[in-house]
Amino acid sequence: MLKKAGQIVFAAILGLLTVLPGGCAAPYSVPPQVNAQAVQQETLEQKKLLYKRAEQDNDRVARIAFPLMTANTAFCGRNVVAFDGLSGWTLDAFPPQEQQMARQLFGLGAEVTLSQVVKGSPGDKAGLRKGDVLVSVNGVRLMTGRQGLKQASDLMQQAGLRPSQIHFMRGGKIANTTLTPVQSCAFSVYIDQKASNLNAYADGQNIVVSRGMMRFVESDTELALVIAHELAHNAMGHVDKKKNNALTGALGGLAIDALLGAAGVSTGGQFGQVGMQAGAMSYSVAFEQEADYIGMYFMERAGFDTANVATFWRRMAVEQGNAAIQIRSTHPTSPERFVAISRTHEEIQTKRKRGQALAPNMQRR
């Protein structure tokens, strides 16, 4: 009976699909036919705009991150590297169907070409520019393609903070320069171009800013506030501390699971899961408060004006709604953050007037 009923329903659906196209209302206008070749060309044009926007965003983030990373190495412990301010690419970094576009848009070929020279960085001071083709590093001629990119990176890393001799080609002419790296916190900053939400996070090694956040910030100073906050998370080891807290909570929960199991009560490991979540959440608000506090010092030390950055949290509150204003969960409320950051600015200016070092106040261990 069920099978027969199913067949009847299926037949009815087929009949409905057969009737609908003729019976449904249709548009009256007759738009022009779309040419497939024109669509393909427009697709290429829009991808060009996408790449150009991503390039501009990357340049902006790198320019803002550079002073933050180099001015605060004293707080990054062992996470310090030699930084030259250069990034490169080659044509084979692009999908085959987009290589012609990359050649037209960026002038790329098989040679290692500079895709970014951070403003104010050692590479910039050495006179290198975006679009320069690297020929050799410290007397070693570079290969082409991705092998050449890796080779150039390895040679620069081997030199460390020592000066490197760079031969490059610009406008068909070969020139040379000397590049002397500087110390920098070893945390890379990336943009998540796929994320439209207002977010930024640190994972202990990297800092990621969403495309939505890039559109939300109204100034370089606000973007510096976001990056400095995430830099503080990494510098203070918050990610590892959260992992350790989660492990401690999980072990405590597992102990309860074991005790109840010995008494004949099966918990299915639920207390272990709850303990892990509770452990990960412990000090979460405090970690965020610390990142706000130390991030303000990082900004000042890097030369950014922190006078009005607290207004960022007023705008964030409007964007995120009532929950951000009243509910305190993993983060402080936006009013708390506004007041705390304003107080931190006052604290920093007092230290400036007194000629004191611009270092955050720390508890004695």
N, C-alpha and C positions, 0 to 999 in steps of 0.2 A: 504493500500500500504506500509506504514512504517513497519507494523508488518511482512508482507511478505518479505520485504527487509532484515529485521533483521534476519528472519529465514534462508535466503540464506547465509548471512554473517556467522552466527553461524555454518551452515553446512560446509561452506568452511574452517573455522578454525579447525573443527573436522577432516576434510579430511587432512589438512596440518599436524596436530599432528600425524595422522596415518601414513603418508608417511615419515615424517622426520627421525625417528630412523633408518630406513633402508637405507635412502639416504644420511645421514650425515656422514662425515669422523669420524672414531673411532681410538683410540690408538692401536698400533700394539703389544706393549709389554704385558707381562702377569705377573703383580706383584704378590708376594705371598699373600695368603689369610690372612686377619687380624683376629687374635683370639680375641674374645670378652673379655675373661678373662684377656688376656695380656693387652688389652686396659684399662680395669678397673684398673689393677694394676699400669699401667703407669699414669693414671689419679690421683691415690692416691699419687704416687711419686711426681708429679708436684704440687699437693696441699701442700705436705709437704714443698717443696721449697718455695712456695708462703707464707706459714705461717712463715717459717724461715726468709724470707726476711722482711716480715712485722714486725716480732719480732725485728730484727736488726735495722730497721728504727725507730721503736718506742723507743728502747733503746737510739739511737743516739739523737733523738729529746728531749727526757726527760733529757738526760745528759747535753745538751746545754741549754735547757730552765731553768733548775734548778738555776744556778747562776744568770740568768737574772731576774727571778721572786723573788728571795730572796734578791738581792742587791738593788732592786728598790721599795721596799714596801712603801717608803716615798712618792712616786708619785702615788700610787694606791688607796689612800683615804681609804674608807671603804671596798674596795674590797681586803681584806687581810684575810688569813686563816692560821691555823696551818697545817704545811706540814711535812709528815713523809717520803716521797719518796718510799712508797710501793704501789704495785698494785697486785691484786690477781685474781685467776680464779678457776673454778671447772670443772669437766668433763661435767656437764649438760649445760655449756655455749656453747658447740659445738652441731651442728646438729647430730641427732642419727647416720646417715650414716658416720660421721667423728669422732665419739668418740673413735673407736679403734685406729685410726691414732693418735689422741691426747694423748691417753694413751701410745702409743709407743714412740711418738716424745717428749712429755713433761713430761711423767711419772704421768699423772693426774689421780685422782680418785675422790671420792665424797668429800674428805676433801678440805678445803681452802688452796690452794697452791700459793706461791708467784710467780707471772709471771714477776715481774720487781722490782728491787731494784736499784734506781737511784744512780749512782756513786757520792760519796761525800755527799749524803743525810744523815739525821739522821738514817734511816734504815740501810744504809751501814756502818755508824760509830758504830752502835749497833751490827754489826757482822752478820746481816741477809743476806741471799743469795737467788738468784733465785732458785726455786725448794724446798725451805723449806716449810714444812707443819705447818700452824699455829694451835696450840692446844688450847690456851686460851689467853685472853687479860684482864689484870687487874683482874685476878682471875675468870673470867667468861669463862667456857668451850664453845667453838664454836660449833654450829650445822654444819651439812654438807650441800653441795649444795649451791644454790644461797642465801638461808636463812642465811647460815653461812657467806657468803660474806658481806651481808647487816649488819649482827650483828657485824662483825669485824669493818666495817666502822663506824657504829654508836658508838661503844665503844671508838674508837679513837677520833671521833669528840667530844664526851662528855668530854674527858680528856683535850681537847684544847692543850695548850702549856705545860701542866703538864706532867712529866715523866710517861710512861706506862710500866707495867711489861708484857713482852711477853714470853710465853712458846711456843716452836716450836720443830718440829721433823726433824732430818737430819740423813740419813743413819741408820734409825731404832732406834736412840737414842734421848731422849728428853733433851733439854737444855733450859735455860732461859736467858733473857737479859733485859736491861732497855733502852727504846727508848725515847728520848726527842725531840719533834718536834721543828721546827723553823717557824718564820713568813714568809709567801710567798704571792705574789700577787695571787688573787684567779681566775686566768684565765687558763683554761685547754688548752693544745696544742694537736691537732689531726692531723693525716695524712689522706687525702682523697685518698685512694688507687685506686679509680675508675677514678680519674681525671688525665689525661696525659698532660694537658696544663700547661704552666708556670704560676702558680698563688699561691697566699696566701692571706688570708683575715681575718679580725676580725669582730665579730658580737656583740661586747660589753661584752660578757661573755667568748667567746672561741677564739682560734686562730687556723685556719685550713691551712695546707700546702698541696699542691697537690703532688701526686706521681711524676708528671713531674718536679716540682721544686726540689724535693729531688734528682732527677737524674741530674739536671742542675747544682746545686751548686758544686763547686770544692773543698771546704774545710769546716771544722766546723765553721770557722770564717765567711764565706759567709752565711751559714745557720743561724748563730747567728744574722747576719745583717737582714735577712728576718724576723726572729722571733721578734727581738727587734723593728723593724718597726711596726709590727702588735701589739705588746705590747703597744707601744706608742699610737696607735689609741685607744686602750681600756682604757689606763690610762688617756688619755686626754679627754675621753668622746665624741669622734668624731661621733660615731654611733648615740648617742642620739641627738647631735647637728644637724646632717644631717636630722634626723626625724623631729626635731623642725623646721628646715628651710623649709622642704617640706610642713609641716603643714601651716606655715606662707604663703608660696607661694600659696598653695591651697586655703586658705581663701581669699587672695587677688584676685585670679582668679574667685572664686565663687561670690565675690562682683561685678565683672564686668559682670558675667553671669546674676546676679540678675538685674542689672541696664538695660542691654540690653533686658532682658525678660520683664521688666516693660514697655519698649518702644515698645514691640511687636515683638522683634527679638529673635527667638529661637536659642540658641548656642549649645544645647545638652550637656552643662557642659564642653565644650572644653577649655574655659579659666581656669577653675578650674584644669583640667588635666595639661595644659601647665604650670600653676603657680606652681603646685606641683613638676613637673619635674625641672623647673627652680630653685625652692627653694632648692631641693635636690642637684642640681649641684653647687649652690653658695658656695664659699669657698672650693670647692672640691680640687682644686690645692693647696690652702693654707694649707688644712688639710694634704695633702700628704707631703708637704714641712716640716710641723711641725713634722710629724711622722719620716721623714728622720733625721731631726735635733735632736730631743729628743732621737730617737733610737740610735744614735751614742753615746750619753752620757750614755744611759742604757748599751751599750756594754762595754764601758770603766769602768764603775762602777762595772761591773760583771767580769772584768779581761780579756776581750778580746782585742787583738791588732787591732786597727782600721787603722793602717798605710796604708794599700793597699786595703781596702775593696771597694773603689770607682771604681776600675777596674771591679767590678761586673756589673756596669751599662754600661760599654763599651761592655762587652760580651752580655748583655741583648739587647743592641741596635742592634748588629749583628744578634742576634736570631730573634728579632721582626721586623727587616727591617727598611725602611726609615721613616715610620710613627712615630716610637718611637723617632727618631732623630729630626724630624722637626715639628711634629704636637703636639700642646699642647691642650689637651681636659680636661679630668678628672684628669690627672696626669701631672706633669712637664715633659719636654722632657728629654731624657736620658743624653744629654750634660749638661743640667741645673743641674740634680741630681749629676752627676760626680763632677762638679765644686763646688756645694754647700757642698757636703759631704767632699770633700778635704779641703775646708775652715773650716768646722766644726772640722775636725781632727786637723788642725793648732790651732784653738781656744782652743781646749781641752788641747793640749800640752803646750800652753802658760800658761794656768791656772795651770797645773802641775808644771811648772818651778817656778811659783810665789807662789806655796803652797796654791792656792785658792781651794775652794770646787769644786768638779766636778758636778756642777749643771747647767742646761741650763739657758741661759738668758731669763727672763720673763718680760713682760710688767707689769707695775703697774696698778692695777684695781681701 
